[in-house]
Amino acid sequence: MTATATNAEPKPAYDPRLTNADLAPLEKQTWGSYNIFAFWMSDVHSVGGYVTAGSLFLLGLSGWQVLVALLAGIGIVHFFCNLVAKPSQQTGVPYPVICRSVFGVLGANVPAIIRGLIAVAWYGIQTYLASAALDVVLLKLFPSLLPYADVQQHGFLGLSSLGWASFTVLWLVQAAVFWTGMETIRRFIDFCGPAVYVVMFLLAGYLIARAGWGAIDFTLGDVKHTGWASLPVMFGAIALVVSYFSGPMLNFGDFSRYGKSFAAVKRGNLLGLPVNFLVFAVLVVVTASLTVPVFGELLTDPVATVARIDSTFAIVLGALTFSIATVGINIVANFISPAFDFSNVNPRRISWRAGGMIAAVGSVLITPWNLYHNPAVIHYTLETLGAFIGPLFGVLIAGHYVVARQRVDVDDLFTMSPSGKYWYRNGYNPRAIVATAVASLVAMVPVLVSALADVAPYSWFIGMALGFALFTLLSRGNR
């Protein structure tokens, strides 16, 4: 058996143009609820997750309003993750393969490439964020490196020499973990999420000891929105939560396929999303609020908070942990997805490993540190992300639950025969392509038209609803 990401063996009848050992249905599904729970912990417990949760408490809402918005947003994510998890768990195939049932055996490359390219960009950005945490450790241990952290003195392409060194180290670490296969990745993410909880509780305990329990404030900024006027801001916070998780949510089938049962996946989702995210958000706001009395300013970046502690050991431990955690989310959210997606394009020539390495190399070529330092680019990236991911999600859900009534012919996912159920028209389902294209274009209008800027944060919802409705309408006679 040659599988690297799976324990699968393709059937002899499967067409090699659609099949390799990584894309074939699993023979054995071994992940329990804890593994799914740990997956979501790795996805949430990162520098990006910390900053995102903390930023919601700065929107001018009261603490309870933010918590309601957080729970509503993560509740939506939880509901949709269960929907997208079921077909892949029951068939044992990854996201791009289950897309063949809706988009066609060749048309599935459209959502696969879109999702893969988005993951490449975020893979680079998350690697850069993790490298920034590693820079903190290196500068604390070796202060003489400070000149090499200055891009003006020693740097090229917008990144300092020290930044390049940290980025390269973490790039290689992630590639090494990925290369060893899915079982190593499972063990790695089982460790990452809990490790951050340990550091978060220690950090909160340290700050409470310095400032006292009475200094905890669940409203980090001034309350500017009350009553009915707070609803638009709360809806915006809900949309931000959904947008943040929209990528991992779309290709969650890449992980739910390993679940022992759908019930185990649902339990893992419940623990990892509503329960875990609420606890993490409370820890974030407790920690952030205590930075004001302890350090004299509000710090919403955990690495910056750790760097202010007057203990070399604490700084090294904290920064390394957040760095490792960000590596964890990067592997699960932005490495595995393009590995399957790019492999799906040409299974005979691109293995799961090769697909992942294509993503890794691409993440360097886009110089992600330049993207991250441009707020306008980040702003448009998040909204454009929603405009394209929303329709893909809506079409997939409509295709599986409304049109196909949850029935999938697994063997037909791997045949190029014109008589195959998912051949449609030359391997493409024109209804799915049209619904995705129209929904994406409409969802992009608020992103591009400044007069509709207030609607732009809802691009995922607009795209998802339109994609779902259009595909259902176009497929009325084909259920």
Buried (B, 14 or more C-beta within 10 A) or exposed (E): EEBBBBBBBBEEEBBEBBBBBBBBBBEEBEBBBBBBBBBBBBBBBBBBBBBBBBBBBBBBBBBEBBBBBBBBBBBBBBEBBBBBBBBBBBBBBBBBBBBBBBBBBBBBBBBBBBBBBBBBBBBBBBBBBBBBBBBBBBBBEEEEBEEBBEBEEBBEEEBBBBBBBBBEBBBEBBBEBBEBBBEBBBBBBBBBBBBBBEBBEBBBEBBBEEBEEEBBBBBBEEEEBEEEEBEEBBBBBBBBBBBBBBBBBBBBBBBBBBBBBBEBBBBBBBBBBBBBBBEBBBBBBBBBBBBBBBBEEBBBBBBBBBBEBEEEEBBBBBBBBBBBBBBBBBBBBBBBBBBBBBBBBBBEEBBBBBBBBBBBEBBBEBBBBBBBEEEEEEBBBBBBBBBBBBBBBBBBBBBBBBBBEEEBEBEBBBBBEEEBBBBBEEBBBBBBBBBBBBBBEBBBBBBEEEEEEEBBBBBBBBBBBBBBBBBBEBBEEEE
